[in-house]
Amino acid sequence: MKAIILTILAALLFTFTSCSDKKDQVSTTKTTGQEHEMSSMNHAGMPESDVKVIESPKNLKADFTELYSHYQYLTSALASDDDKEAANGANGILQALAKVDKVALSADQAKEYADLEADMKEHAEHIKENIGNIKHQREHLDLLSQDFYEIATKFGTGKTLYKIHCPMYNENKGAYWISTSKEVKNPYYGQEMISCGVVQEEIK
């Protein structure tokens, strides 16, 4: 009986291992509404079979390559805790938005894109203007990433992208970002918990 109890306790301890890079830190706290675990077996933190594959439009009506390039620069800067380079990335997004050729979009697509574009401009401006306040920059990255996800799934990007989720951000409400790589480099916690996150979707 004692052996069984010890086995159960060990299993529970493994299940609630926290999302942290500190090798000697183990948490048995249960997050609100979900269990959070981090696998040391791969950067994504979940088996490949659990990653949902999303098919995005293949007949691209607009080129978002430059836009996504600056977004990737932004997330990389925040993962490195660099608020100044994050602002530069946001400025690049603003410049790229002005270059997107929307001529080939249908009337419905143009309307939908206009709404997303307005949101992206607002959040990019907040990030650009808040050097010295990386917390605020990360709050707007959360919102900006939702717009980029919409662009990827509704308009296509011409490349494979990954939606990576951090369940601990914003008091365990969670947030995600879009990446060209499966490797987890968390822009919401930076070097504090750089590998915290799981690949949820592969957008092809």
C-alpha positions in Angstrom: 0.0 0.0 0.0 2.8 2.4 0.9 4.4 1.8 -2.5 1.2 2.5 -4.3 0.7 5.8 -2.4 4.3 6.8 -3.2 3.7 6.0 -6.9 0.5 8.1 -7.0 2.3 11.1 -5.4 5.1 10.8 -7.8 2.7 10.9 -10.8 0.9 13.9 -9.4 4.2 15.8 -8.9 5.1 15.1 -12.5 1.7 16.2 -13.9 1.9 19.6 -12.2 5.6 20.4 -13.0 5.7 24.1 -13.7 6.7 25.9 -16.9 10.1 27.1 -15.7 13.7 26.9 -16.9 15.1 26.5 -13.4 16.1 22.8 -13.2 15.8 22.7 -9.4 12.4 24.4 -9.2 9.3 22.2 -9.1 5.7 23.5 -8.6 2.7 21.4 -7.7 0.3 24.4 -8.2 -2.8 23.8 -10.3 -3.5 26.7 -12.7 -7.0 28.1 -12.9 -9.1 25.9 -15.2 -6.2 23.9 -16.6 -3.1 21.8 -15.8 0.1 23.1 -17.1 3.1 20.9 -17.8 6.4 21.4 -19.6 8.1 18.5 -21.3 11.9 18.3 -21.4 11.8 16.0 -24.4 11.1 18.7 -27.0 10.9 22.5 -27.2 7.3 22.4 -28.2 6.3 20.8 -24.9 3.7 18.4 -26.4 3.8 15.4 -28.7 3.8 16.1 -32.4 0.5 14.2 -32.8 -1.2 16.7 -30.5 -0.4 19.7 -32.8 -3.5 20.7 -34.8 -2.8 21.3 -38.5 -4.6 24.4 -40.0 -4.9 24.7 -43.7 -4.6 28.4 -44.8 -5.6 29.8 -48.2 -3.0 28.9 -50.8 -4.1 31.4 -53.5 -2.5 34.4 -51.9 -4.2 37.7 -52.8 -1.6 39.9 -51.0 2.0 39.5 -49.9 2.5 39.6 -46.1 6.1 38.4 -46.1 7.7 41.7 -45.0 4.9 42.2 -42.4 5.6 38.8 -40.8 9.4 39.4 -41.0 9.1 42.4 -38.7 6.6 40.6 -36.4 9.2 37.8 -36.0 11.8 40.4 -35.2 9.5 41.9 -32.6 8.8 38.6 -30.8 12.5 37.8 -30.9 13.4 41.1 -29.3 10.8 40.6 -26.5 12.1 37.1 -25.9 15.5 38.7 -25.3 13.9 41.3 -23.0 15.0 44.1 -25.4 12.4 46.8 -25.4 14.3 49.1 -27.8 14.6 46.5 -30.5 10.9 45.6 -29.9 10.1 49.2 -30.7 12.1 48.9 -33.9 10.3 45.8 -34.8 6.9 47.5 -34.2 8.1 50.4 -36.4 8.9 47.9 -39.1 5.4 46.5 -38.9 4.0 50.0 -39.4 6.1 50.6 -42.4 5.3 47.2 -43.9 1.5 47.7 -43.4 1.8 50.8 -45.7 3.3 48.6 -48.4 0.7 45.8 -48.5 -0.9 45.7 -51.9 -4.6 45.1 -51.4 -5.8 45.5 -55.0 -6.4 41.8 -55.5 -8.6 41.4 -52.4 -12.3 41.0 -52.9 -14.7 43.6 -51.3 -15.4 41.3 -48.3 -11.7 40.5 -47.9 -10.8 44.2 -48.2 -13.2 45.1 -45.4 -12.0 42.3 -43.1 -8.4 43.2 -43.8 -9.1 46.9 -43.1 -10.3 46.1 -39.6 -7.3 43.9 -38.9 -4.9 46.6 -40.3 -6.4 49.2 -38.0 -5.9 46.9 -35.0 -2.3 46.1 -36.0 -1.5 49.8 -36.4 -2.8 50.6 -33.0 -0.9 47.8 -31.2 2.3 48.4 -33.1 2.2 52.1 -32.2 1.8 51.2 -28.5 4.8 48.9 -28.7 6.8 51.5 -30.7 6.1 54.3 -28.2 6.7 52.4 -25.0 10.4 51.9 -24.8 11.2 51.4 -21.1 7.8 49.7 -20.5 8.3 46.2 -21.7 5.2 45.0 -19.7 3.0 47.3 -21.8 4.7 46.2 -25.0 4.0 42.6 -24.1 0.4 43.3 -23.4 0.0 44.7 -26.9 2.0 41.8 -28.4 -0.8 39.6 -27.1 -3.4 41.6 -29.0 -1.2 42.0 -32.1 -0.6 38.3 -32.3 -4.3 37.7 -32.5 -4.4 39.9 -35.6 -1.5 38.1 -37.2 -3.2 34.8 -36.5 -6.2 36.0 -38.4 -4.1 37.1 -41.3 -2.4 33.7 -41.4 -5.5 31.6 -41.3 -7.8 33.8 -43.5 -5.4 35.3 -46.0 -2.5 32.9 -46.0 1.2 33.6 -45.7 2.9 31.4 -48.2 5.0 29.6 -45.5 4.4 27.2 -42.6 3.8 29.0 -39.3 3.3 27.8 -35.7 0.9 29.0 -33.1 2.7 28.7 -29.7 0.7 29.1 -26.5 1.9 30.2 -23.1 -0.7 29.3 -20.6 0.8 31.2 -17.6 0.7 34.7 -19.1 -1.8 37.3 -17.9 -2.6 35.5 -14.6 -3.0 32.1 -16.3 -5.4 33.4 -18.9 -2.8 32.6 -21.5 -1.5 34.1 -24.7 0.0 32.9 -27.9 2.4 34.1 -30.6 3.1 33.1 -34.2 6.5 31.7 -35.1 8.3 30.4 -38.2 9.9 27.8 -36.0 8.7 25.1 -33.5 11.4 26.2 -31.1 9.9 27.9 -28.1 11.3 31.3 -27.3 8.7 33.0 -25.1 8.3 36.7 -25.8 5.9 37.2 -22.8 8.4 36.2 -20.1 11.7 36.5 -22.0 14.7 35.1 -20.3 12.8 34.5 -17.1 11.0 31.5 -18.7 12.3 31.4 -22.2 11.1 27.8 -23.0 7.6 28.2 -21.5 5.1 27.3 -24.2 3.5 24.6 -26.3 3.0 24.4 -30.0 -0.8 24.3 -30.5 -1.2 24.6 -34.3 0.8 24.2 -37.5 -0.5 26.7 -40.1 0.3 25.4 -43.6 
